[in-house]
Amino acid sequence: MAKRQQARTKKRVQKSRRITAPWLGPLVLAMMIVTSLAGAAYWLGQPENLPVKNVRIQGELKYVQQDELQVAIAKHVQEGFLGMDVTAVREAVETQPWVKRCSVRRTWPSTLVLSITEQKAIARWRDSGLVNAEGEYFQPLKSSIPAGLPELSGPKGTAVAVTAHYRALQNSLAPLDLSVSNLSMDSRRAWRMQLDNGMKVLLGRDESAPRIKRFIQVYPKVLAPQFDAVSQVDLRYTNGFAVAWTEARGLSLNPFPDKSLGTPDSSFRG
């Protein structure tokens, strides 16, 4: 009886082994693969095993200094080809004042590629920095600021608006072969500008576009022939403008004879 019982138990064990054995092999194999991959990933992630050997910089760069870029990204590059954080690299590059934006990519097996778009300054902003065509402010070293740029200024937070107005004025004055060398907005939002021929123009706060149009209409025949004698043109009138001459004689001009010169706008006060 005991022998029969032992025989049955032996058969059940052998049957159980036959059922579970097919799962054991793949499981062990999978564990070995995972362990191998983890080990390989760890090895590749060590900076000394897969270092960054080359940094390639792409883009038309005039003011961005490559040695400054190298310093900015040095600590990130030291983390190795796979270990470095490319987002952190991009952010480090974009902290450089002449860099507008940057994209970063790895090139196997050891190269980091930086594609850089450089800032293009169109004017100085106050005495502290520069603005690009969108009115974005940036502040490079003064030694790197190009000479001959126009100067813009305005209250805090107005760089975008002042830049847009400057560009509109440039487009309007281009047919006269004139350009703006200085444009400012004061705390009351009144505008004044100086042209590249030295002529100062008061635009006031209201209806700037019609006033510029009026100025453009009369400039070729009235002001251009004697621009070197004109100190300032005041456009803050409804129907005309006043001229201050370098010889200290004043003249008010009305391009619409059937109307009065009109009254000055609110920016005259104070």
C-alpha positions as CSV (number, residue, x, y, z in Angstrom):
1,M,0.0,0.0,0.0
2,A,2.7,2.4,0.9
3,K,4.6,1.6,-2.3
4,R,1.5,2.5,-4.4
5,Q,1.1,5.8,-2.5
6,Q,4.8,6.7,-3.1
7,A,4.4,5.9,-6.8
8,R,1.4,8.2,-7.2
9,T,3.2,11.0,-5.4
10,K,6.2,10.6,-7.7
11,K,4.0,10.8,-10.8
12,R,2.3,14.0,-9.5
13,V,5.7,15.6,-8.8
14,Q,6.9,14.7,-12.3
15,K,3.7,16.0,-13.9
16,S,4.1,19.3,-11.9
17,R,7.6,19.6,-13.1
18,R,6.6,19.1,-16.7
19,I,3.9,21.8,-16.3
20,T,6.1,24.5,-14.7
21,A,9.4,23.9,-16.5
22,P,8.4,25.7,-19.8
23,W,7.9,29.0,-18.0
24,L,11.1,28.9,-16.1
25,G,13.5,29.1,-19.1
26,P,12.0,32.3,-20.6
27,L,11.7,33.9,-17.2
28,V,15.4,33.3,-16.4
29,L,16.3,34.5,-19.9
30,A,14.3,37.7,-19.5
31,M,15.9,38.4,-16.2
32,M,19.3,37.9,-17.7
33,I,18.5,40.3,-20.6
34,V,17.2,43.0,-18.2
35,T,20.2,42.6,-16.0
36,S,22.5,42.9,-19.0
37,L,20.7,45.9,-20.4
38,A,20.8,47.6,-17.0
39,G,24.5,47.0,-16.7
40,A,25.1,48.2,-20.2
41,A,23.1,51.4,-19.6
42,Y,24.9,52.0,-16.3
43,W,28.3,51.6,-18.1
44,L,27.3,53.8,-21.0
45,G,26.0,56.5,-18.6
46,Q,29.4,56.9,-16.9
47,P,31.0,60.0,-18.3
48,E,34.4,58.5,-18.6
49,N,33.1,55.6,-20.8
50,L,31.2,57.7,-23.4
51,P,32.5,61.3,-23.1
52,V,31.6,64.3,-25.3
53,K,34.6,64.9,-27.4
54,N,33.4,67.5,-29.8
55,V,31.0,70.5,-29.6
56,R,29.9,71.8,-33.0
57,I,28.3,75.2,-33.2
58,Q,26.1,76.1,-36.1
59,G,24.6,79.5,-37.1
60,E,25.6,82.9,-38.5
61,L,27.3,84.3,-35.4
62,K,28.9,87.8,-35.2
63,Y,28.7,88.6,-31.5
64,V,28.3,85.3,-29.8
65,Q,31.7,84.3,-28.4
66,Q,32.4,80.5,-28.6
67,D,34.7,80.5,-25.6
68,E,31.9,81.9,-23.5
69,L,29.6,79.2,-24.8
70,Q,32.2,76.6,-23.8
71,V,32.3,77.9,-20.3
72,A,28.5,78.0,-20.1
73,I,28.0,74.4,-21.0
74,A,31.2,72.9,-19.5
75,K,29.5,71.3,-16.4
76,H,26.8,69.7,-18.5
77,V,29.2,68.3,-21.0
78,Q,31.2,66.7,-18.2
79,E,28.2,64.5,-17.5
80,G,29.0,62.5,-20.7
81,F,27.3,61.9,-24.0
82,L,24.2,60.1,-22.6
83,G,24.3,61.5,-19.1
84,M,24.0,65.2,-19.9
85,D,20.7,67.0,-19.8
86,V,20.2,68.6,-23.3
87,T,17.5,70.9,-21.9
88,A,19.9,72.2,-19.3
89,V,22.5,72.7,-22.1
90,R,20.0,74.7,-24.2
91,E,19.0,76.9,-21.2
92,A,22.6,77.5,-20.4
93,V,23.3,78.7,-24.0
94,E,20.2,80.9,-24.0
95,T,21.4,82.8,-21.0
96,Q,24.1,84.3,-23.2
97,P,22.8,87.8,-24.1
98,W,23.5,87.6,-27.8
99,V,21.8,84.3,-28.1
100,K,18.1,84.6,-29.2
101,R,17.4,80.8,-29.2
102,C,19.2,77.5,-29.4
103,S,18.5,73.9,-30.3
104,V,20.6,71.1,-29.1
105,R,21.1,67.5,-30.4
106,R,23.5,64.6,-29.9
107,T,25.4,63.1,-32.8
108,W,26.7,59.6,-32.1
109,P,29.1,58.7,-30.7
110,S,30.6,61.8,-29.1
111,T,29.4,65.1,-30.6
112,L,27.1,67.8,-29.3
113,V,25.6,70.1,-31.9
114,L,24.4,73.6,-30.9
115,S,22.2,75.4,-33.5
116,I,22.2,79.1,-32.5
117,T,20.1,82.0,-33.7
118,E,21.8,85.3,-32.8
119,Q,20.1,88.4,-31.7
120,K,19.9,91.2,-34.2
121,A,19.8,94.6,-32.5
122,I,18.0,97.4,-34.3
123,A,18.4,100.0,-31.6
124,R,19.8,100.9,-28.2
125,W,17.3,100.9,-25.3
126,R,18.0,103.7,-22.9
127,D,21.6,103.5,-21.7
128,S,21.4,99.9,-20.6
129,G,20.9,97.5,-23.5
130,L,19.5,96.7,-26.9
131,V,16.2,95.7,-28.5
132,N,15.6,93.5,-31.5
133,A,12.9,94.0,-34.2
134,E,10.2,92.5,-31.9
135,G,11.1,94.9,-29.1
136,E,12.8,92.1,-27.0
137,Y,15.2,93.6,-24.6
138,F,18.7,92.1,-24.0
139,Q,21.8,93.4,-22.3
140,P,25.2,92.4,-23.6
141,L,28.5,93.8,-22.5
142,K,28.8,97.4,-23.5
143,S,32.0,96.6,-25.4
144,S,30.1,94.4,-27.8
145,I,27.3,96.9,-28.6
146,P,27.6,98.1,-32.2
147,A,28.2,101.8,-32.9
148,G,25.7,103.9,-34.8
149,L,22.4,102.4,-33.6
150,P,19.4,104.6,-33.0
151,E,18.4,105.2,-29.4
152,L,15.0,104.4,-28.0
153,S,13.6,105.0,-24.6
154,G,10.3,104.9,-22.7
155,P,8.8,104.0,-19.3
156,K,9.3,100.6,-17.9
157,G,7.5,97.9,-19.9
158,T,7.2,99.9,-23.1
159,A,10.1,98.5,-25.1
160,V,7.7,96.5,-27.4
161,A,5.4,99.5,-28.1
162,V,8.3,102.0,-28.6
163,T,10.1,99.6,-31.0
164,A,6.9,99.0,-33.0
165,H,6.4,102.8,-33.3
166,Y,10.0,103.3,-34.3
167,R,9.6,100.8,-37.1
168,A,6.4,102.4,-38.3
169,L,8.1,105.8,-38.4
170,Q,11.1,104.4,-40.3
171,N,8.7,103.0,-43.0
172,S,6.9,106.3,-43.2
173,L,10.0,108.4,-43.5
174,A,11.9,106.2,-45.9
175,P,10.5,107.9,-49.1
176,L,12.1,111.2,-47.8
177,D,15.4,109.4,-47.3
178,L,15.1,110.2,-43.6
179,S,15.5,107.9,-40.6
180,V,15.0,108.2,-36.9
181,S,18.1,108.5,-34.8
182,N,16.3,109.0,-31.4
183,L,12.8,108.2,-30.3
184,S,11.4,108.6,-26.8
185,M,8.1,108.2,-25.0
186,D,7.7,110.2,-21.8
187,S,5.7,109.3,-18.7
188,R,2.6,110.9,-20.2
189,R,2.9,108.8,-23.4
190,A,4.0,111.8,-25.5
191,W,6.4,111.1,-28.3
192,R,9.4,113.0,-29.6
193,M,12.0,112.1,-32.1
194,Q,15.2,113.3,-33.7
195,L,16.0,112.6,-37.3
196,D,19.4,111.6,-38.7
197,N,19.8,115.1,-40.1
198,G,19.6,116.5,-36.6
199,M,16.0,117.9,-36.8
200,K,14.0,117.4,-33.6
201,V,10.3,116.6,-34.0
202,L,7.6,116.8,-31.3
203,L,4.8,114.4,-32.0
204,G,2.7,114.7,-28.9
205,R,0.5,112.1,-27.5
206,D,-2.6,112.0,-29.8
207,E,-3.0,111.2,-33.5
208,S,0.6,110.5,-34.2
209,A,0.0,108.9,-37.6
210,P,-1.9,112.0,-39.1
211,R,0.7,114.3,-37.8
212,I,3.5,112.3,-39.5
213,K,1.5,112.3,-42.7
214,R,1.2,116.1,-42.5
215,F,5.0,116.4,-41.9
216,I,5.8,114.2,-44.9
217,Q,3.6,116.3,-47.1
218,V,5.3,119.6,-46.4
219,Y,8.8,118.4,-45.7
220,P,10.2,118.3,-49.3
221,K,9.2,121.9,-50.2
222,V,9.1,123.7,-46.9
223,L,11.6,122.1,-44.5
224,A,14.1,120.2,-46.6
225,P,15.6,123.3,-48.4
226,Q,16.5,124.8,-45.1
227,F,16.7,121.8,-42.8
228,D,20.1,122.9,-41.4
229,A,18.4,126.1,-40.0
230,V,15.5,124.1,-38.4
231,S,16.1,123.3,-34.7
232,Q,12.7,121.8,-33.9
233,V,9.4,121.0,-35.5
234,D,6.3,120.9,-33.2
235,L,3.5,118.8,-34.7
236,R,1.3,119.0,-31.6
237,Y,-1.3,121.2,-33.4
238,T,-4.6,120.1,-35.0
239,N,-4.1,121.7,-38.4
240,G,-0.4,122.6,-38.7
241,F,2.9,122.8,-36.9
242,A,5.4,125.3,-35.4
243,V,9.1,125.6,-36.3
244,A,11.9,126.7,-34.0
245,W,14.9,128.0,-36.0
246,T,18.5,127.8,-35.1
247,E,18.6,131.6,-35.5
248,A,16.0,132.0,-32.7
249,R,13.2,133.2,-35.0
250,G,9.9,131.3,-34.7
251,L,7.5,130.5,-37.5
252,S,4.2,128.7,-37.4
253,L,3.2,126.9,-40.6
254,N,-0.3,126.0,-41.6
255,P,-0.6,123.6,-44.6
256,F,-4.4,124.3,-44.6
257,P,-4.9,128.0,-45.2
258,D,-8.7,127.9,-44.9
259,K,-8.3,126.7,-41.3
260,S,-6.7,128.1,-38.2
261,L,-3.4,126.5,-36.9
262,G,-5.5,124.9,-34.2
263,T,-4.7,124.2,-30.6
264,P,-1.9,122.1,-29.2
265,D,-2.7,118.7,-27.7
266,S,-2.8,117.7,-24.0
267,S,1.0,117.0,-24.0
268,F,1.7,120.7,-23.9
269,R,0.5,120.9,-20.3
270,G,3.0,120.6,-17.5
